[in-house]
Amino acid sequence: MKLIYGRPPAVFDPPAEATQTSPLIPGSAALEEIAPGSADLAMIYAPPGALERRAVLAHALRALKPGGRLDAMAPKDKGGSRLKKELEGFGLTVVDEPKAHHRRCRATMDSPLTGLDEAIEAGAARQVSDTGLWSRPGVFAWDRIDAGTATLALQLPPMKGVGADLGCGVGVLSLAVLTSEAVTALTGIDLDRRAVEAARLNVTDPRAAFEWADARTLPASGDMDFVVMNPPFHDGGQEDRHLGQAFVRKAAELLKKGGTLWMVANRHLPYEADLNAAFRRVRVVEESAGYKVFEATK
Ligand SMILES: C[S@@+](CC[C@H](N)C(=O)[O-])C[C@H]1O[C@@H](n2cnc3c(N)ncnc32)[C@H](O)[C@@H]1O
């Protein structure tokens, strides 16, 4: 069996027939559930956060057979320059090569490894003491409440009827929405399986359900009363305003006529044109601390 984690650039020849294990690709297998000692190869496009990356590498190593090969790479400035040391720290002999602004590290499982359990534990799901919420390294703002989210939560009026939380993360906005008894159903959607799993633990209200999916692919139901969101503006670590703009258009497609979108965004992000094109009325409700809160009515 061959495993792949994420989407390494084509220059690394990712094996086409490998089992995808990234939590950011809906439908993928969970790396942590791959049977130990079962894989011949693991190609890991290592994530940028150190705790997350070390846990992913440790899970991949645990999944490899003796003699199995690890092929891990990351952009130099997003953890790549630390990969070799991290892998050597597990007791591996590592061949390291610069390639296409990345570092690529290859190693064979041939020696007893150390520190895997600790790395896995440090990247595992837990209840964060500051927030009281379930989360884990790698999830958006995993150990704090994002300031933009907090700004929106403060402005939200009581919602009514059926709605969605697009890019719900661990469920912070969902919890705010569900304080209104007039909400009858809420669907939270996130691309990150780890966030969805945490949201299910954090939001146990029976009116809420969470889906692991790309919000951009949701059917345009046109039947919702409200949408709340703090849309993503990074894709693969790069700022990508098209992602947020696609969320704005999708929110409009989900809403019925007269339905309302409540959204927060960094002030510098250009969402006004898309909001004005997709909604009948757009109002800036609050502008502070670098954020803008919009109410948009379809
Ligand atoms: C700015 S964060 C907001 C998270 C959460 N709502 C909060 O306020 O803490 C954006 C979220 O969108 C998710 N996301 C990114 N791309 C997505 C997509 N295409 N479909 C669904 N969710 C996505 C990210 O995983 C992240 O959890």
The ligand as an SDF file (V2000), in Angstrom:
LIG
                    3D

 27 29  0  0  0  0  0  0  0  0999 V2000
  -11.4090   31.8240    9.0220 C   0  0  0  0  0  0  0  0  0  0  0  0
  -11.7270   30.1440    9.4440 S   0  0  0  0  0  0  0  0  0  0  0  0
  -13.1990   30.3030   10.4420 C   0  0  0  0  0  0  0  0  0  0  0  0
  -13.4510   29.1060   11.3090 C   0  0  0  0  0  0  0  0  0  0  0  0
  -14.6220   29.2330   12.3060 C   0  0  0  0  0  0  0  0  0  0  0  0
  -15.8590   29.6070   11.6440 N   0  0  0  0  0  0  0  0  0  0  0  0
  -14.2990   30.2510   13.3400 C   0  0  0  0  0  0  0  0  0  0  0  0
  -14.8970   31.3110   13.2510 O   0  0  0  0  0  0  0  0  0  0  0  0
  -13.4610   30.0070   14.1980 O   0  0  0  0  0  0  0  0  0  0  0  0
  -12.2940   29.4710    7.9420 C   0  0  0  0  0  0  0  0  0  0  0  0
  -12.6400   27.9830    7.9740 C   0  0  0  0  0  0  0  0  0  0  0  0
  -13.0050   27.5980    6.6460 O   0  0  0  0  0  0  0  0  0  0  0  0
  -12.5210   26.2890    6.4080 C   0  0  0  0  0  0  0  0  0  0  0  0
  -12.4340   26.1080    4.9380 N   0  0  0  0  0  0  0  0  0  0  0  0
  -11.4270   26.4530    4.1050 C   0  0  0  0  0  0  0  0  0  0  0  0
  -11.7500   26.1750    2.8320 N   0  0  0  0  0  0  0  0  0  0  0  0
  -12.9890   25.6350    2.8830 C   0  0  0  0  0  0  0  0  0  0  0  0
  -13.8840   25.1140    1.8920 C   0  0  0  0  0  0  0  0  0  0  0  0
  -13.5510   25.1460    0.6140 N   0  0  0  0  0  0  0  0  0  0  0  0
  -15.0730   24.6180    2.2910 N   0  0  0  0  0  0  0  0  0  0  0  0
  -15.4220   24.5900    3.6150 C   0  0  0  0  0  0  0  0  0  0  0  0
  -14.6160   25.0670    4.5830 N   0  0  0  0  0  0  0  0  0  0  0  0
  -13.4290   25.5790    4.2300 C   0  0  0  0  0  0  0  0  0  0  0  0
  -11.2060   26.2320    7.1440 C   0  0  0  0  0  0  0  0  0  0  0  0
  -10.8640   24.8780    7.4340 O   0  0  0  0  0  0  0  0  0  0  0  0
  -11.5260   27.0570    8.3950 C   0  0  0  0  0  0  0  0  0  0  0  0
  -11.9880   26.2300    9.4390 O   0  0  0  0  0  0  0  0  0  0  0  0
  1  2  1  0
  2  3  1  0
  2 10  1  0
  3  4  1  0
  4  5  1  0
  5  6  1  0
  5  7  1  0
  7  8  2  0
  7  9  1  0
 10 11  1  0
 11 12  1  0
 11 26  1  0
 12 13  1  0
 13 14  1  0
 13 24  1  0
 14 15  1  0
 14 23  1  0
 15 16  2  0
 16 17  1  0
 17 18  1  0
 17 23  2  0
 18 19  1  0
 18 20  2  0
 20 21  1  0
 21 22  2  0
 22 23  1  0
 24 25  1  0
 24 26  1  0
 26 27  1  0
M  CHG  2   2   1   9  -1
M  END
$$$$
